Amino acid sequence: MTRTVLITGANNGIGLALTRSLLDTGDRVAALDLSLENLPRMPNLFAFVCDVTDPDRVQAVVDEVAHQWGGVDILINNACLALFTPFDERTLDDIRREFDVNYFGYLNLIRAVLPGMKKRGHGIIHNVSSGVGFTGMPGMTGYTSTKGAIEALTRTLALEYAQSGIIFNVMHPPLTGTNSAAGFGIPPEMMADPRTVGGELAKLVGKTRPVLAAGFVNNLQLWMSYHLRVPMGRLMSSLAEKARQNQEGNTIVTSAKQG
């Protein structure tokens, strides 16, 4: 049976790789993003310019997908905004922007697809999360807070809709070399290729376990982030700081050579 999958943040990184993989397996994909230049042209792809923070636009897109394909079977909330700024240098508006995309953007999509899923008596909503929502990460006050909120939101809605046939769960990618992760400061060798990650996550789309992570290493990292969140937070912070210092050192050396 052909599934209709709606995915946000589909034009780059994990979202683009997920979209390509799902199209290759025969799913119909409604792809949403602020721009669409990287998406392929395929008959089973329906691409929309859409700001997930605009509930009216989100509703219009979901209505159009329902008109064309009968409704959304699976929603993948993947769009995100990650700002990397020390807390002392942040404004509240910065953090509000991250919540608008990473939390309220998810809510806008959920509210738009739920009526159709309830009417049909089935549906799956995958909310893409992150281990830093458990461990924290310096310089990422807003992003880490949104991911912690998504964890709580997903668990709550899973309980609330347990008898409705609608599944809510979280999808956890590993550390991945995407644009949104560029400021983490994590050494590049520790970051997975988005194309590989998207392909692995595509295999989990439609699964109903409460937490979805691809592969043994990713599941182990997630387990450690959840159960050993304080030491894991310190470890990741230390690695990020060392990577930033190395990068700054290389920049200074390069500048000296050029001078």
VENSUL-V613422 format. One record per residue. N is the residue number from 1. RES is the residue in three letters. SS is DSSP state (hx for helix, st for strand, lp for the rest). PHI is phi in whole degrees, -180 to 180 (NA if undefined). Layout:
# VENSUL-V613422
n: {N | N}
res: {RES | RES}
ss: {SS | SS}
phi: {PHI | PHI}
This chain:
# VENSUL-V613422
n: {1 | 2 | 3 | 4 | 5 | 6 | 7 | 8 | 9 | 10 | 11 | 12 | 13 | 14 | 15 | 16 | 17 | 18 | 19 | 20 | 21 | 22 | 23 | 24 | 25 | 26 | 27 | 28 | 29 | 30 | 31 | 32 | 33 | 34 | 35 | 36 | 37 | 38 | 39 | 40 | 41 | 42 | 43 | 44 | 45 | 46 | 47 | 48 | 49 | 50 | 51 | 52 | 53 | 54 | 55 | 56 | 57 | 58 | 59 | 60 | 61 | 62 | 63 | 64 | 65 | 66 | 67 | 68 | 69 | 70 | 71 | 72 | 73 | 74 | 75 | 76 | 77 | 78 | 79 | 80 | 81 | 82 | 83 | 84 | 85 | 86 | 87 | 88 | 89 | 90 | 91 | 92 | 93 | 94 | 95 | 96 | 97 | 98 | 99 | 100 | 101 | 102 | 103 | 104 | 105 | 106 | 107 | 108 | 109 | 110 | 111 | 112 | 113 | 114 | 115 | 116 | 117 | 118 | 119 | 120 | 121 | 122 | 123 | 124 | 125 | 126 | 127 | 128 | 129 | 130 | 131 | 132 | 133 | 134 | 135 | 136 | 137 | 138 | 139 | 140 | 141 | 142 | 143 | 144 | 145 | 146 | 147 | 148 | 149 | 150 | 151 | 152 | 153 | 154 | 155 | 156 | 157 | 158 | 159 | 160 | 161 | 162 | 163 | 164 | 165 | 166 | 167 | 168 | 169 | 170 | 171 | 172 | 173 | 174 | 175 | 176 | 177 | 178 | 179 | 180 | 181 | 182 | 183 | 184 | 185 | 186 | 187 | 188 | 189 | 190 | 191 | 192 | 193 | 194 | 195 | 196 | 197 | 198 | 199 | 200 | 201 | 202 | 203 | 204 | 205 | 206 | 207 | 208 | 209 | 210 | 211 | 212 | 213 | 214 | 215 | 216 | 217 | 218 | 219 | 220 | 221 | 222 | 223 | 224 | 225 | 226 | 227 | 228 | 229 | 230 | 231 | 232 | 233 | 234 | 235 | 236 | 237 | 238 | 239 | 240 | 241 | 242 | 243 | 244 | 245 | 246 | 247 | 248 | 249 | 250 | 251 | 252 | 253 | 254 | 255 | 256 | 257 | 258 | 259}
res: {MET | THR | ARG | THR | VAL | LEU | ILE | THR | GLY | ALA | ASN | ASN | GLY | ILE | GLY | LEU | ALA | LEU | THR | ARG | SER | LEU | LEU | ASP | THR | GLY | ASP | ARG | VAL | ALA | ALA | LEU | ASP | LEU | SER | LEU | GLU | ASN | LEU | PRO | ARG | MET | PRO | ASN | LEU | PHE | ALA | PHE | VAL | CYS | ASP | VAL | THR | ASP | PRO | ASP | ARG | VAL | GLN | ALA | VAL | VAL | ASP | GLU | VAL | ALA | HIS | GLN | TRP | GLY | GLY | VAL | ASP | ILE | LEU | ILE | ASN | ASN | ALA | CYS | LEU | ALA | LEU | PHE | THR | PRO | PHE | ASP | GLU | ARG | THR | LEU | ASP | ASP | ILE | ARG | ARG | GLU | PHE | ASP | VAL | ASN | TYR | PHE | GLY | TYR | LEU | ASN | LEU | ILE | ARG | ALA | VAL | LEU | PRO | GLY | MET | LYS | LYS | ARG | GLY | HIS | GLY | ILE | ILE | HIS | ASN | VAL | SER | SER | GLY | VAL | GLY | PHE | THR | GLY | MET | PRO | GLY | MET | THR | GLY | TYR | THR | SER | THR | LYS | GLY | ALA | ILE | GLU | ALA | LEU | THR | ARG | THR | LEU | ALA | LEU | GLU | TYR | ALA | GLN | SER | GLY | ILE | ILE | PHE | ASN | VAL | MET | HIS | PRO | PRO | LEU | THR | GLY | THR | ASN | SER | ALA | ALA | GLY | PHE | GLY | ILE | PRO | PRO | GLU | MET | MET | ALA | ASP | PRO | ARG | THR | VAL | GLY | GLY | GLU | LEU | ALA | LYS | LEU | VAL | GLY | LYS | THR | ARG | PRO | VAL | LEU | ALA | ALA | GLY | PHE | VAL | ASN | ASN | LEU | GLN | LEU | TRP | MET | SER | TYR | HIS | LEU | ARG | VAL | PRO | MET | GLY | ARG | LEU | MET | SER | SER | LEU | ALA | GLU | LYS | ALA | ARG | GLN | ASN | GLN | GLU | GLY | ASN | THR | ILE | VAL | THR | SER | ALA | LYS | GLN | GLY}
ss: {lp | lp | lp | st | st | st | st | st | lp | lp | lp | lp | hx | hx | hx | hx | hx | hx | hx | hx | hx | hx | hx | hx | lp | lp | lp | st | st | st | st | st | st | lp | lp | lp | lp | lp | lp | lp | lp | lp | lp | lp | st | st | st | st | st | lp | lp | lp | lp | lp | hx | hx | hx | hx | hx | hx | hx | hx | hx | hx | hx | hx | hx | hx | hx | lp | lp | lp | lp | st | st | st | st | lp | lp | lp | lp | lp | lp | lp | lp | lp | hx | hx | hx | lp | lp | hx | hx | hx | hx | hx | hx | hx | hx | hx | hx | hx | hx | hx | hx | hx | hx | hx | hx | hx | hx | hx | hx | hx | hx | hx | hx | hx | hx | hx | lp | lp | st | st | st | st | st | st | st | lp | lp | hx | hx | hx | hx | lp | lp | lp | lp | lp | hx | hx | hx | hx | hx | hx | hx | hx | hx | hx | hx | hx | hx | hx | hx | hx | hx | hx | hx | hx | lp | lp | lp | lp | lp | st | st | st | st | st | st | st | lp | lp | lp | st | lp | lp | hx | hx | hx | lp | lp | lp | lp | lp | lp | hx | hx | hx | lp | st | lp | hx | hx | hx | hx | hx | hx | hx | hx | hx | lp | lp | lp | lp | lp | lp | lp | lp | st | st | st | lp | lp | hx | hx | hx | hx | hx | hx | hx | hx | hx | hx | hx | hx | lp | hx | hx | hx | hx | hx | hx | hx | hx | hx | hx | hx | hx | hx | hx | hx | hx | hx | hx | hx | hx | hx | hx | hx | hx | hx | hx | hx | hx | hx | hx | lp}
phi: {NA | -73 | -97 | -106 | -115 | -107 | -131 | -98 | 63 | -92 | -92 | -145 | 56 | -62 | -61 | -66 | -65 | -62 | -60 | -60 | -66 | -67 | -63 | -64 | -89 | 99 | -73 | -90 | -123 | -98 | -106 | -118 | -168 | -74 | -144 | -130 | -65 | -90 | -80 | -74 | -100 | -141 | -66 | -99 | -115 | -121 | -104 | -132 | -74 | -154 | -92 | -67 | -83 | -104 | -62 | -67 | -66 | -58 | -63 | -63 | -66 | -63 | -63 | -67 | -63 | -64 | -65 | -82 | -122 | 93 | 139 | -100 | -85 | -137 | -109 | -116 | -82 | -124 | -59 | -152 | -129 | -128 | -106 | -114 | -147 | -55 | -58 | -63 | -99 | -85 | -110 | -63 | -63 | -58 | -69 | -62 | -60 | -65 | -66 | -59 | -83 | -80 | -116 | -69 | -62 | -61 | -61 | -60 | -69 | -60 | -64 | -74 | -89 | -60 | -57 | -67 | -65 | -64 | -64 | -85 | 80 | -161 | 164 | -132 | -123 | -98 | -102 | -73 | -121 | -158 | -63 | -68 | -67 | -95 | -91 | 79 | -162 | -56 | 82 | -129 | -51 | -70 | -61 | -63 | -65 | -65 | -72 | -63 | -66 | -65 | -59 | -67 | -59 | -64 | -62 | -65 | -68 | -61 | -70 | -66 | -107 | -59 | -97 | -99 | 87 | -106 | -102 | -116 | -150 | -106 | -116 | -113 | -74 | -74 | -59 | -130 | -78 | -108 | -60 | -70 | -97 | -61 | -91 | -57 | 84 | -72 | -54 | -55 | -67 | -92 | -102 | -80 | -74 | -56 | -65 | -67 | -62 | -61 | -64 | -70 | -67 | -59 | -69 | -95 | -62 | 97 | -73 | -113 | -63 | -61 | -131 | -118 | -143 | -95 | 88 | -63 | -64 | -63 | -65 | -66 | -60 | -66 | -60 | -67 | -64 | -80 | -89 | -124 | -64 | -70 | -65 | -68 | -64 | -66 | -64 | -65 | -64 | -64 | -63 | -65 | -65 | -62 | -64 | -66 | -64 | -64 | -64 | -65 | -64 | -66 | -65 | -64 | -62 | -63 | -63 | -64 | -64 | -70 | -73}
